[in-house]
Amino acid sequence: MSEENLSILSLILNASVLVQAVMAILFLASAISWVMIIQRGMYLSAAQRDFRQFEETFWSGIDLNSLYREISEQQEENVAPTGIENIFRAGFGEFNRLVRLEKPDPDAVIESTDRAMRIALSREEESLGTHLPFLASVASVSPYIGLFGTVWGIMNSFRGLAMVQQATLATVAPGISEALIATAMGLFAAIPAVIAYNRYAALAERMNTSYETFADEFSSILYRQFHAR
């Protein structure tokens, strides 16, 4: 039993076809989850930063019409509005459209404005949660896939023992080692995914709560502004 024969690469290459398939699935799941972990981390960090910047601008006393025009001009220049800007733009755009009507009803104006912001909120909530179900699936399923590969590999090792007259450690070590690699790969795929999912799900929930709080505050501001007219 040489050290070369028990190297990780050698064990993977000499594993049974089914165990190799399990390893390939786990490697692919791990690679995809890492791409999503990095992408989600960048997206949620940018969403937090944009929300803080928008709040600073919004509560600085800037004229809402000017802020609305600025965001609209950015969109015309193919600069995509951020999550909180989409909510503001949806609500204020609907509010401006309705107050221009002849004798607008206050309750109808505010209700329609709230509805527009709720629709925008739903879209932003969906964007915040993108890819999180996949990370949850990788976190929960990968250990079992790895365990399946391990069980199959150990079964093959014990079946091989029936073919020899004298069982030694050198006989069973390669088969058991390749089987345990499948479990290790399952854990390697699952652990980062579960950590990322828990962190990002909590962060997305916190961001969504912040959006909802802003929408409620903005609705109150528009209500007071309408009656001040």
Secondary structure, DSSP 8 states (H G I E B T S, - for coil): --TTTTSHHHHHHTS-HHHHHHHHHHHHHHHHHHHHHHHHHHHHHHHHHHHHHHHHHHTTT--HHHHHHHHHHHHHTT----HHHHHHHHHHHHHHHHHTSSS--HHHHHHHHHHHHHHHHHHHHHHHTTTHHHHHHHHHHHHHHHHHHHHHHHHHHHHHHTT-SS--HHHHHHHHHHHHHHHHHHHHHHHHHHHHHHHHHHHHHHHHHHHHHHHHHHHHHHHHHHHH-
